[in-house]
Amino acid sequence: MHQNERLNNASRSICNNEFENLVEDACARLQAELNMRAPFLGKKVSIWMSRLSPTGKASEYFLQAHAFPFLGLPWWAANSLAAHLEQEFIGDVLYSTVNGYYYIRLIDNLMDDHGTFELKILPATAFFHTEFQAVYHKYFAAGHPFWEVFRSAWFSANDAVTRELDLDRIEREEFELVTLAKLAGVIIPVTAVGFRYDAVEHLRDWERFTRQLARWSQMEDDLFDWYDDLCHGKTSYFLSEAKSRKGSETVAGWVIREGFQRGLETLRSELHLLRRLVAPLNCPDVVRYLDLRETILESQKTRIGQAFQILKDVEKLTERPTTRSPD
């Protein structure tokens, strides 16, 4: 069986039919609601959503094996904390989260200067934000402690997107305070699940795991997207480390020679720390997800490592002095 096929099969093993259907329903609901209320804008947003997905189907974007599990986390938490799932509630939570993700993604793309099409659909942020927040009014009164978590996480995520743009370098402190905060919004649906099922005492464990997973995922993105980030002039923690360590080398030369391997070792170490946080969650789906991410990591290591070795061999050949044949 081909490696990609094995990974796809492994991915499907952690996304059961019920979850896939809920994700499809959330994306379809978003498009239907926007097309009804703002049809001209809705058509353009539907095009944008399909472009983000590798298959052209919006829901498939959120089901990718290597993607950060924005929807998986509240789903796993609900299955772990609830004796019986409320289909309407979990459907609303996933719908809200899809809107929240697109809101941040749209703004982030624009601020990274990757958003030519995004500029044309900027007014969609009003829809995304409204739908992201409005869902929770059905379940939590104005004075409920959920709203303090909502405000803190949501404002932190938006502040981080803004602050990141001003950074020429991202050191460890900025990575912890700014880059990771962009993913802080995912704490909101996880917290909603905890409050809904009277499992507040377990929220600290889920929040700790979520933040650590966000850290690992961002480090992985920085490592495997280093070339695209370098070409587009985007700052990242990995590239900042590369520039400080490369000496007289080029950034690409340092990455090929040792940086990529250093990054892999860091990811393995961080993944080991992440696994230590799993036991209190009592969630087999999380274990399966981490197993899958480890499999993907090893696959990428092999594929990219082979490519780098070819580049090293070519470099050695070009450096070898030529000798003239005797006359």
C-alpha positions in Angstrom: 0.0 0.0 0.0 1.3 3.5 -0.9 2.4 5.7 2.0 -0.1 8.4 1.3 -2.9 5.8 1.2 -1.8 4.4 4.5 -1.9 7.9 6.0 -5.3 8.6 4.6 -6.7 5.4 6.0 -5.1 6.1 9.4 -6.7 9.6 9.2 -10.1 8.2 8.6 -9.8 5.9 11.6 -9.9 8.9 13.9 -12.7 10.7 12.0 -15.8 8.5 12.3 -18.8 9.0 10.1 -20.7 10.9 12.7 -18.0 13.5 13.1 -17.5 13.8 9.3 -21.2 14.4 8.9 -21.2 17.1 11.6 -18.3 18.9 9.9 -20.0 18.7 6.5 -23.2 20.0 8.1 -21.3 22.9 9.7 -19.7 24.0 6.4 -22.9 23.6 4.5 -24.9 25.6 7.1 -22.4 28.4 6.9 -22.6 28.6 3.1 -26.4 28.4 3.1 -26.8 31.0 5.8 -24.5 33.5 4.1 -25.9 32.8 0.6 -29.4 33.5 2.0 -28.4 36.8 3.8 -25.8 38.1 1.5 -25.9 36.1 -1.8 -23.3 38.1 -3.8 -20.8 37.9 -1.0 -21.8 34.3 -0.3 -20.8 33.2 -3.8 -17.3 34.7 -3.4 -16.8 33.2 0.1 -17.8 29.8 -1.2 -15.1 30.0 -3.8 -12.6 31.0 -1.2 -13.6 28.2 1.1 -13.2 25.7 -1.7 -9.8 27.1 -2.7 -8.5 26.5 0.9 -9.4 22.8 0.7 -7.1 20.3 -1.1 -10.1 18.6 -2.7 -12.3 21.7 -3.3 -14.8 20.5 -0.7 -14.8 22.9 2.3 -15.3 20.3 5.0 -12.3 18.3 3.8 -10.1 21.2 4.8 -10.9 20.5 8.5 -10.5 16.7 8.1 -6.9 16.8 6.9 -4.7 14.5 8.9 -1.9 17.0 9.3 -4.2 20.0 10.1 -4.6 21.4 13.6 -7.8 19.9 15.0 -9.9 23.0 15.6 -13.0 20.9 15.3 -11.6 17.7 16.7 -10.8 19.1 20.1 -14.3 20.1 21.1 -15.6 16.8 19.6 -13.1 14.8 21.6 -13.8 16.7 24.7 -17.6 16.2 24.3 -17.2 12.5 23.8 -15.0 12.3 26.9 -17.0 14.5 29.2 -20.6 13.7 28.2 -22.6 10.6 29.0 -24.9 11.4 26.1 -24.1 13.8 23.3 -26.6 16.5 22.4 -26.5 16.6 18.6 -27.9 20.1 18.4 -25.3 21.5 20.9 -22.3 19.8 19.4 -23.5 20.8 15.9 -23.7 24.4 17.0 -20.3 24.3 18.6 -18.7 23.0 15.4 -20.6 25.6 13.3 -19.4 28.4 15.6 -15.8 27.1 15.4 -15.8 26.9 11.6 -16.9 30.6 11.5 -14.3 31.6 14.1 -11.5 29.9 12.1 -12.5 31.6 8.8 -12.6 34.9 10.6 -9.0 34.6 11.8 -7.8 33.0 8.6 -9.2 35.8 6.4 -7.6 38.5 8.5 -4.3 36.6 8.9 -4.0 36.1 5.1 -4.6 39.8 4.5 -2.0 40.9 7.0 0.5 38.4 5.6 0.0 40.0 2.1 -1.2 36.7 0.8 -4.8 37.9 0.5 -5.5 39.2 -3.0 -8.8 37.5 -3.2 -9.4 38.0 0.6 -9.5 41.7 0.2 -12.6 41.3 -2.0 -14.4 39.3 0.7 -13.3 41.3 3.7 -16.9 42.2 4.6 -17.4 38.5 5.3 -15.7 39.1 8.7 -19.0 40.6 9.9 -20.8 37.4 9.2 -18.1 35.1 10.5 -17.8 37.0 13.8 -21.5 37.3 14.3 -22.2 33.6 13.7 -19.2 32.6 15.8 -20.5 34.4 18.9 -24.2 34.2 18.4 -24.5 30.4 18.8 -23.4 30.5 22.4 -26.2 32.9 23.4 -28.5 29.9 23.2 -26.6 28.1 25.9 -25.0 30.7 28.3 -26.6 33.7 29.9 -24.9 37.1 29.8 -23.4 36.7 33.3 -22.2 33.1 32.8 -18.4 32.6 33.5 -18.1 31.2 29.9 -18.2 34.7 28.6 -15.1 35.7 30.5 -13.2 32.8 28.9 -14.7 33.8 25.5 -13.5 37.4 25.8 -10.0 36.6 27.1 -9.3 33.9 24.5 -10.9 35.8 21.5 -9.2 39.1 22.3 -5.9 37.4 22.8 -6.1 35.6 19.4 -6.9 38.8 17.6 -4.3 40.8 19.4 -1.7 38.2 18.5 -2.5 38.4 14.8 -1.9 42.1 15.0 1.3 42.0 17.1 2.9 39.3 14.9 2.9 41.6 12.0 5.3 44.1 13.8 7.9 41.5 14.6 11.1 41.3 12.6 12.3 38.4 14.7 10.4 35.9 16.8 12.4 34.7 19.8 11.1 32.1 22.3 9.3 34.7 24.4 7.4 36.1 21.4 6.7 32.5 20.2 5.0 31.7 23.5 3.2 35.0 23.9 2.3 35.9 20.3 2.4 33.0 17.8 0.7 30.5 20.1 -1.9 33.0 21.1 -3.3 33.0 17.5 -4.6 29.5 18.3 -6.1 30.5 21.7 -9.5 30.8 20.2 -9.9 27.0 20.2 -10.1 27.2 24.0 -13.5 28.7 23.5 -15.4 25.6 22.1 -13.6 23.3 24.5 -14.6 25.5 27.4 -18.2 25.6 26.1 -18.3 21.8 26.2 -17.0 21.7 29.7 -19.6 24.1 31.0 -22.4 22.5 29.1 -21.7 19.1 30.6 -21.0 20.3 34.1 -17.4 19.1 33.8 -15.6 22.3 34.8 -13.1 20.4 37.0 -11.7 18.8 33.8 -11.3 22.0 31.9 -7.8 22.7 33.2 -6.5 19.4 31.8 -8.1 20.0 28.4 -6.8 23.6 28.3 -3.3 22.5 29.2 -3.3 19.8 26.5 -4.8 22.2 23.9 -2.2 24.8 24.5 0.6 22.3 24.4 -0.8 20.9 21.2 -1.0 24.4 19.7 2.7 24.8 20.6 3.7 21.6 18.9 1.6 22.3 15.8 2.9 25.8 15.3 6.5 24.5 15.6 5.7 21.8 13.1 4.2 24.4 10.7 7.3 26.6 11.1 9.6 23.7 10.3 7.9 22.3 7.2 6.8 25.7 5.8 10.2 27.3 6.3 10.9 27.6 2.5 7.6 29.2 1.7 7.9 31.5 4.7 11.5 32.5 3.6 10.3 33.2 0.0 7.4 35.4 1.2 9.5 37.2 3.8 7.3 35.9 6.7 8.8 35.8 10.1 8.7 32.6 12.1 10.4 31.2 15.2 12.3 28.6 13.2 13.6 31.1 10.6 14.6 33.5 13.4 16.7 30.7 14.9 18.1 29.9 11.5 19.3 33.5 10.9 20.9 33.6 14.3 22.7 30.3 13.9 23.7 30.2 10.2 26.9 32.2 10.5 28.2 32.9 7.0 25.9 30.3 5.4 22.6 31.1 3.7 19.5 30.2 5.6 18.7 27.4 3.2 22.2 26.0 3.5 22.0 25.9 7.3 18.5 24.3 7.2 19.8 21.6 4.8 23.0 21.0 6.8 21.6 20.8 10.3 18.6 23.0 10.9 16.0 20.6 9.7 17.3 17.7 11.8 17.4 20.0 14.9 13.8 20.9 14.2 12.8 17.3 14.0 14.5 16.5 17.3 12.7 19.3 18.9 9.3 18.1 17.6 10.0 14.6 18.8 10.8 15.9 22.3 7.7 18.2 22.4 5.5 15.3 21.2 6.8 13.2 24.1 5.9 16.0 26.5 2.5 16.3 24.9 1.8 12.6 25.4 2.3 13.0 29.2 -0.8 15.3 29.3 -3.2 12.7 27.7 -4.0 10.4 30.6 -6.2 12.8 32.5 -8.3 13.4 29.4 -9.5 9.7 29.3 -9.9 10.1 25.5 -8.7 7.3 23.2 -9.4 9.5 20.2 -6.6 11.9 21.3 -4.2 9.0 21.6 -5.0 7.8 18.1 -4.6 11.4 16.8 -1.1 11.7 18.4 -0.2 8.3 17.0 -1.2 9.5 13.5 0.7 12.8 13.9 3.8 10.8 14.8 3.4 8.6 11.8 3.1 11.6 9.5 6.1 13.2 11.1 8.3 10.2 10.4 7.0 10.0 6.8 7.9 13.7 6.3 11.3 13.1 7.9 12.1 10.3 5.5 10.8 12.1 2.3 12.4 15.5 3.0 15.6 13.9 4.5 16.1 12.0 1.2 15.7 15.2 -0.8 18.2 17.1 1.4 20.7 14.3 1.0 20.5 14.7 -2.7 21.2 18.4 -2.4 24.2 17.7 -0.2 25.6 15.2 -2.7 25.1 17.7 -5.5 26.9 20.3 -3.5 29.8 18.0 -2.9 30.1 17.3 -6.6 30.1 21.0 -7.5 32.8 21.7 -4.9 35.1 18.9 -6.2 38.0 20.4 -8.2 38.1 19.5 -11.8 41.2 17.7 -13.2 42.5 18.1 -16.8 43.2 15.0 -18.8 46.8 14.7 -19.9 47.6 15.9 -23.4 
